[in-house]
């Protein structure tokens, strides 16, 4: 088999996504060391990380605009290089206020990658679902590797070297991307950037029925996934009385399934349609969450973790659905806009799942997440059966 240039693009986009995800995932395992070093509470650490994830979501739209103006390659290089530098700054933060500032900076630069990488792949691949699915595997793979490596380094050498690991991972990928990826022509090099941020244009795009419908699906699904990413280990510890080690194993299985699920769902969406793939994912996720709440045996809980991981992999089919609804000239900024909307709104899943647990208990909290997955499945099924055309 010959190695094609488009395979190089896909492989390096995957590695770039791995870097931007690795940098964010490397922080969580060393939070206790950070809190001790700065003498701050977990709430204050949570504030810093919430700022990082919010910044990540907000930078999606500007990323698309910048890609349209300067070309995708330049923006991805800024994302990878900026992630490496921001991680280094974070590691050398002298006071907690600087740590918060650098965490937000890390979110901003890391968030520049995904939108332009997907639009670059849309230029390179006709089988967009498969390409996005493979590219998206970089995130959960980093989520599987980074906590283990960062925890090992943090215990032995402290939290600062652990956080700075993103520099070691990022520099080789930056060099490879700069060397092997050809310059990309901007889609709208002459259009003033301020025109892309005008409120009328933004409202017009997100109010299109097909875009608005997909946005609702995306926001509800992201809300559920964010809640799972934040609290799945805690759920096992509190609801099923698992040890921290066993809960960590379950969380690792969840990430492994997400890694594989991205590819499988991307492939399914190309072959059988976006909605069928997204719907199957959401239905599987709903059943998995019900099993997590009601299950008692290790077999049932293991199968439920697999289904929940599969349900959380819907992005590989969802993002191509957005691109299918956008014209070629508006894919950069348009996709960036919808990514910002559903990422920012969906990020409330961490707060929502925690609040539901505080008010009603962990079982009810996860049942609510299951209902949200079921609602998205019902909406997709209704759209298909009634031929609504959304």
N, C-alpha and C positions, 0 to 999 in steps of 0.2 A: 504493500500500500504506500502511495506517495503522501508525503506530508505537505498539505496545502497551506497557503498563507492564511486563509480564513481560520484554520485550526490554531495557528499561532495567535491570532487575534483573540479567539475564544479562550485559549489557555492562559494568556497573559491578563485578560480581563478577569478571569476567575481568580488568579493569584493577586491581582490588585484588590479585588473585593475581600479576599482572605486577609490582606494586610489591614484594610480599614475596619474590618470586623474584629480581628485579633486585638487591635489596640484597645478597643472598647471592652472586650471580654476579659482582658488581662487585669482589669482593675478590681473586679468583684472579689476574687479570692483573697486579695490582700487588704480588704477594707478594715479588718480589725487592727492591722499594723498601722495603717494610715491614721485611723482614729486615735490610737495610742500616741503616735508621733506628734500629731497636732493638738492632742487633748481636746477633741471635739466629739460630739454625739453622733450616733448613727443617723439621726434626723438631719444633721448638718451635712453628713456625707451623702445622704439621699438627695438633699437639695442640689448638691454639686452634680451628681449623676443625672438627676432629672433635667438640669440645665443642659447637660451634654446631649441627652437624647432629644430634647426639644430643639436644640440647635441643629442636630442631625436632620430632623424632619424639615425644619424651616429652610435649610440650604438646598433642598431638592429642586425647587422652582428656579432659583438663581442659577443652579448648575445647568439646567436645560437652556436657559437664556445665554449663558456664557458659552456653552457648547455650540449653539447656533451662530454665535458671533465669532468665536476664535477656533472652532474645531474641537472634536472630542478628545483627540490625543493630548492636547495641551492641558485640558481640564483634568483628565485622569492623572497626568503627571503631577499637577498641583495637589490633587487629592492624596496620592500615594506619598509624595515627598512631604507634603504638609502634615500628614498623619504621623510620619516618622519624626519630624521636627517637634510637633506638638507633644508627642509622647515623651520625648527627651526633656522638653521644658517642664512637663508635668512631673517627671522624675526629680528635677532639680528645684521644684517649687519651695521657696524658703519659708513661706507662711501659708496658712490655709486659704486666705483670700486669693493668693496667687494660684493655688491649686484649683480653686473654683474657676478662675478666669481661664486657665489653661485647659481645664476639662471642657468648658464651653467651646474654646477654640478647636479642640480635638473633634468635637461633634460637628462643628461647621465645616472643617476641611474634609473629614471622613465622609460627610454627606454629599460632597460634590461628585463622588464616584458613580453611584448606581445608575442614576438617570442617563448620564452620557454614555456609560458602558452599554446599556440596553439599546440606546439609539444607534451606537456604533455597530452593535450586532445586527440591528435591523437593516443596516446598509450592507452587511456582509453575508447574512444568511437568509434564505427563503424559508427554511424550517425554523421559524423564530421561537416557537414554543420549546423545541429541543434545545436550542442555543441558550435561551434564557434559563431553562431548567438546569443545564450544566453549569452556567455561570453562577447561578444562585447557590449551587452546592458549596461555593467558597465560604459563605456565611456560616451555615451550621457546622461545617468542618472546622472552621476557626473556633466556633463555640464549643466544639468538642476538645480541641487541642489546647487552646489558650489557657483555660482555667487550670488544667493539670500542670502545664509547664510553669505558669506564673506562680501557682501555689508552691511548687517545688523550689523555685528560685527564691520566692518570698520567705519561706521558712529558713533557708540556708544563708541568704545574703541580704535580706531586707526587702521592703516594698519598692524602694526606688529602682534597683536593678530589674525587678519583675516588671514594673511599668515600662521601663526603657527597652524591654525586649522587642517592642514594635519597631524600634530603630534598626535592630539587627535583621528583622524579617523584611522590613520595608525597603532598605537601600538596594539589595540585589534585585528586587522586583522593579524598583524605579529605573535602575540601569538597564535591565532587560527590555522594559517597555519603551524607553527612550531609543534604544538601539534597534529593536526588531519591528516596531510598529511604524508604518508609513504615516506621514502627515495627512490629516483629513481636511477636506475642503469645508469651510463653514457654510451652513445652510442660508444664513441671513447676515452676511458680513457688513452690509451697508446700512441696515435698519438701526436707528437709534435705540439703545437698550431701554430707555425710559418708556418707549412706546409699548414694550412688552409687559410692563408692569401697570399699565393703565387699567383702572377698575372695570370699565365697560368691557374690555377684551377678556378679562379674567372671568367676569360673571357670565359672559356669553358662552365661554367654553364649558364651564362646569354646569351650566343650566341646560345643555343639550340633553335630551332624554336618555340617550344611550350612555353618555358619560355620567350623568347623575345617577342612573341606575347602578352602573358598575361601581361608582364611588360609594354608594350605600353598602353594597356587598363588601367592598374593600374595607370600609371603616369598621363595620361590625366584625369582620373576620380578623382584622388587625387588633381590635380590642381584645378578642379572645386570646389570640396568640401572645400578646404582650402580657396578659394576665398569667398565662401558662409559663412563659419564660421567666417571669418574676417569682412565681409562687409554687411551681410544681414540687420542688423539693420540700418546701415548708408544708404543703398539703399532705405529702406522704408521712412526714414526721408528726404532724398534729392530728390528722384524721385517721391514719392507719397505724400510728405509733411505730413507724419504722425508725431505725437508727439513722444518723446522719450519713453513714457510709452506704447503707442500702438505698437511701433516698438519692444519694449521688449517683449510684449505679443506674437507678431508674431514669434519672435525668440524662445520663450519658446515652442510654438506649433511645430516649426521646430524640436526642440530637442526631444519632446515627440514622434513625428512621427519616428524620427531616432531610438529611443529606441525600439519601437515596430517593426519597419521595420527590424532591425537586426535579430530578431527572425523569422519573417515571411519569409525573403529571405533565411535564413539558412535552414529552413524547406523546402522551395520550391526547393532549390538546391539539397537537398537529394532525393526528390521525382521525380523531373522532369529534373534534370541536372543543372550543374553549369552555362552553357552559357545562358540557357533560363532565369534563375533567374537574372543573371547579366544584360542581354539584356533588360528584362522587367524593371529593376531598372533604367538603363540608359535612356531608352525611356521615362519613366515616369518623370525622372528628366529634360529631354530636354523640354517636354511639359510644365512642371511646371515653368521652367525658362522663356519660351515664355509667359506664362500667367502672370508671375510677371511683365514683361515689358509692355505687351499690356493691361492687365486687368485694369479695373477702379472700378468695384463694389467690395464690401467687400466679396461677395460670391465667385467671380472669384479669387480674391487674396487669400482668405482662402483656396480654393481648390488647388491653385497653390503652396502655402506654403506646403501643405500636399504632393503633388507630388514631390516637390523639396526635402523634407525631406526623402521621400521614395527613390528617386534617389540617395541620399547621403548615403544610407544604404548598398550599394553594397558590402562592404568589407566582409560581412558575407558569401557571395558566392564566392567572388574573392580569398580570402586567402585559402580556401579548394581547389580551382582550382590549385593553385601553389603546394600544398602538393600532389595532385593527380599526378602531373608531376614529383615529386621528389621521389627517392628511400628512403626506410626507414632509411638507414644509413646516408643519407645526408640531412634529413629534418631539423635538428637543424641549422647547419651553412648555408645550402642552402636557407632555408626560411628566415633566418636572413639577408642574402645577398640581396635577392630580396626586402625585407621590407626596407632595408636601401636605395636601389636605388630609389624605387618609393616614399618613404616618403620624401627623400631629394629633389628629382626633383619636386615632387608635391607641396612641401612647397613654391615653387615660385608662387603659385596661389595667395597668399596674395599680393605680389608685382605686379603680372600681372594684377589682377582685379583692383587694385588701379591705376596702370598706364593707363589701358584702360579707366577708368573713367575720369582721368585727361585729357587725350587726346581727348576722343570722347563723354564723358558723361556716366552716370550710365546706361541708357537704352542700349546703344551699348555694354557696358562692359558686362552686363548680357546676351545679345544676343550672344556674343562671347562664353561665358560659355555654353550656350545652344547648340551652334554649336559643341563644343568639346564633350559634352554628346552624340549628334547625331552621331558624327564620330565614337565613341566607339560602339554605337549600330549597325551602318552600318558594322563595321569591324566584329563584332560577327555574324551578320546575313550572311555576305558574307562567312565567314569561315564555317558556317553550311550549307548553300545552295550549295556552290561549293565543299563541302566535302574536304577542304584543310588539315584538320587534325591537325590544330594548337591548 
